[in-house]
Amino acid sequence: MPNLFACHNSRELAFRQPFGAVRTGAHVTLRLYLWGPWAQRAEAVLRTWNGSENYYPGASAWRCGARVFTFRIKAPDAPCVLWYNFRVTVDGRLYYVGAEDGILRSGESKLTRDIPHDFRITVYDRGFDTPEGFRGRIAYQIFPDRFARGESGGADPNGHAAYGWRMSEKRWDEEVDHLPRDGEKYYSPQDHYLGNFAGIREKIPYLESLGVGVIYLNPIFLSPYNHRYSISDYMKVDPLLGTEEEFASLCAELKAHGIKVILDGVFSHTGDDSIYFDKFGKFGGGAYLDPDSPYREWYVFSESFRHGYRCWWDFESLPEVDELTPSYMEFIARVLEKWIRLGASGWRLDVADELPDEFIKFLRLRLKAIDPEALLIGEVWEDAALKEDGFGRRREYVNGLELDGVMDYPFLEAAVSFLLGGGDSFALRSALGAQLEGYPSCFMRAQLGMLGSHDTERILSVLAGGPIKSGLSRPEQLAWRPAPESEAIAPRRLMLASALQFSMPFMPCVYYGDEAGLRGLADPFCRRPYPWGHENAQLLSHYRRIAAVRSENGVFITGLTSFAAHDPDVFAIARTGGGEALTVLNRSQREARITLAPEDFSEGEAAPALRGEYEAAISGKSMTADGFIELDLPPLSFEMLILRRPQ
């Protein structure tokens, strides 16, 4: 439309203040810029929607050749996502200005004659905050059976025999089982490497060398399987790991070293071989065999189900519970309390998107009553602010009444896409900027920012071109090898990904062994034992260095965040406030000459001043900035610039 041009960018402070999510009742200023021959005759209104429609007139003024309409609104008094667009009329003709990106609903605008994609504002409870003691810490995820095996603790390698469970004890250097055993139809994850609490205790110095301040433990409770997501007793430690007393002692020792522990809460289902369901009659009084069992009301029995009862994703061994059953809710509250009293500092909710909102609200209330500083994280794979249930209803994770944070799978997806060429730096800026905009600041800082987990392919294999969710059989996954050139380049890509990860405002979370060069495709190959004595020394040194840079410079902990896309291959993140830091990535296989100015960081919470003397923390060089900064980056490299002397 050559006679009328329009501009609004939801991620720039020139167009929207304050930046990002707002508390209930907060005041928000929105601006729309119009220019062109028709701008003089144009009129604009703001349209918002949150179950009901509202229109707001705006005051206009001319600025630098553009007609600027300014709208001031008050956020709703209840948490929600407030949707908005602009409606412009010229001589009776109606035009719309909405989000150009119909998925992120964020960033730059588009002028159209059609009904547009709305922009969004996350409105969260005015009293919401997250535990300050977790912010800025480096987290480390441990799959207990595979991290380290200590010999001095109370673990009982024969502890499963009393329950009649088959177990294959593996040497630490053996390959994981991946095929059904003789007489079995399906693969059964009962190969155990006997990692335990004693092993974690012995590796505390190693964890400290990585700057770890939080350990996220996959399930530790009694279970027939090595992953322990099929729980037999929530009140008992699996004897292969150690004893309850040993867990409490481990938590105390970790706290003495400044490390908190988060446990994995699997509350959408139990195991079939459990004291609650007791399908095989080992425990007595379980729901499957006893219609009068106190646990019977937790489950749904019906001949309409293939196995006679409702199962999690139709896995016969995982009977699903009705989480809103009052007796189940009270039981899980006791589970939370017991393990917090024993020394845990928080919980991660498995498959949080399959737990009812009311259940998560209940868990939050009970957890915070036990320990107001306890952390509640949820497994949510998508944008937690826009996630919907199967009926199109928005989930309430970020409203301030449920989770403190989530596992940041969208960050993983965006980083991998950038490094493998699926998207450029502009796409990365949009993805990370939309999340920064959509999440409450305290929520953003409490989430676990990951490059991999027990549910994903190993990041080093992914960055070597490994197939993701490819449908390969397990034998095919085991046999897969990257091309030599891809294998050689993958560690350098991982260095770039982790440098970005450690520069973000969330808690960077390292999946055990990623820092040591572990490889593997999907489960169970992403759950191989930590390669003690066979680490990738270059990668390990790199992780220790970026951890030290983050830990030694408070701006990475408390600073505001903004992003810049210099060109398709060069991306930068700035942290400002109480200091200044820039991390710059060059994904290309050629040297990049880079000049960055404050206006390049217009998308985000605050732009850096770029004035003063900076230390290049990776190369050791120093450089001076006077309103802009220049640097050369070799192929597939990064730099972390720290302001040492402001100008």
C-alpha positions, 0 to 999 in steps of 0.5 A: 500500500504505497500511500500508507505505511504502518509500524509497530514492534511489540519487542521495542520500547519505542512502541510498547512500554513497559517491555513484555509481560505485565502485572494485573492492573498495570498501565501499558503504553502502545504506539503505532507509527503511520507515514505516507500520503494518507497518514494525514487523513488516517484515524487509528484505534486500538482494539483489545480482546480478552473474552470481550472486545474493547476499543481505545482512541489514541492521541496523535502527534507528528514525529520525524515525518511520521504520525504517531498514535499513542494509546494508554490502557490498563491491564485486566485485573485477572491474569490472562493473555490480552490480545490487541491490534490496531484499526486504521481508517482512511476516507472510510476504508478500513485497514488492520495492523497486526503481528506479521508472525502468526505463530509467535504473535510478537515482533514486527507488524503487518498492514493488511485489509484482512483480519490480522494476527493479534499481538499479545500481552501476558498479564500475570498475578500482581503478587507473583514472584519466584524464589530469588535463591535460584536465580542465576544459578547453573543447574545440572541434570543427573539421571541417577543410574548413569552419573556415578557409582560410589562404593562407600554408601548404603546402596543395595545392588540386590535391592530389587530381588525382594520384589521379584524384579529382573535386573541386568547389572552392567559394567560402566563401559558397556552399551545400554540395552535396547532390545527385548530380552529372551521371552519378552515382546518389548524392550524393558529398561531394567539394565542398571549401571548402579549409579547412586547417591554415594557417586554424586557425593564423591563428584561434588568437587567436579560439580563445583568445578562447573559452577553448579548451584542446582541439581535436577535429579530424575526420579529417585523413588522405588521402581522396577526400571532404570528411569524410575518413571514407573513408581512403586512407592513415592515414600521410599528411595530406590535401594539401588541408589541408597537409603533415605538417610543417605539422601538427607545427608547428601542434600545437607552436604550439597547445601553446604557446598551451595548446591540445591536439589530439585526432585522429579515428581511423576504425578500423572500416573503410577507404576502397575507394580506398585503399592497403589495399583498392585497389579501382580499382588506383591504388596497387598491392598492395591487398586487393581485386585482389591475393589475396596482398596483406598487407592481404587478411587485414584484410577479409572477402570472400564472395559472401554479401555484396551487394558481394562483401565486408563493408562498413560499413553496406553502404556499398560505398565503406567496406570493413569490417576485422576489427579483431582481425587481429594485423597490423591491430592492430599497424598501427593501433598504429603509426598512433597512435604516429606522430601522437602523436609529431608532436604530437597529444595524444589520439584519438577513436575513431569508432563505438567501439560497433562496435569489439570490447572487446579492440581498444579495450583494446589501443589503450588499452595501446599509446596509454598506453605512448606517452604516459600523458597521452594521451586516448582518447575514444569515439563512443558515443551511449547510456549508456556504462555500460549499453551492450550489444552485439547479443548482450546483452553489456554493453560495457566502456567505463567499466570503466577498461580501455578509454576515458577518456571518450565523446562525451556525446550523452545530455546533448545529448538531455536538454538539448534535451528540457528546452528544447523542453518534451519533459521538465521540470526533474525529468526533466533532473535524473534524466537528468543525475543518472543519468549522474553516478551511473553514470560514474566521476568521472574518466571523467565529467570526461574526456568531451566534453559536446556540443550538436552535432557533424558527425553531428547537426542544428545546435543552433540549428536544433533549438532553433528546432523543426527536425526531427530525424532526420525522413526529410526529403529533402535538398532538403526539408531545404534548404528548411526554415525555422522559424516566425518566433517559433521562430527568434527564441527559438532563440538565447535557448534556446541561451544556456540550453543552453550555460550548463548545458553550461559548468557541467557537470563534463565538458569542454564541446565547442563544434561550430565555428560554433554560437557564431556562429549557424550553422544547418542540419539533417542532413549535409551542412547541419550542415557548412556553412563557418564564417560569418566576418564574419557571426557572430551577435554576441550569441551570440558575446559570450555564449559568450565570457562563459560561457567566461571565467566557467568558466575564471576559477573553479576550482570549475567545474573541480574541484568536486563536482556536484549538481542541483536541480529548483525547479519544472518550468521552473527547473533549477539545477546547483551546483558545490562544493569550493574554492568554490561556484557555481550556474547557474540556468536559467528555460526559461519565457516568464515571470519566475520568482521562485526560492528555493533551499536546500541540501536542494534539491540532495540529489541529487548529490555534495555540496550547496552551503552557500548562505552568504555573498556571491555575484556574479551573473556575468551581470547583475553584481549581488551578493546575500547567502545565509544558508542559502538564496538568492533571485533573480528570473530574466526569461523564457528567461534564466539566471544564474551565481552565484559565491561571493565571500565565504563566511559 
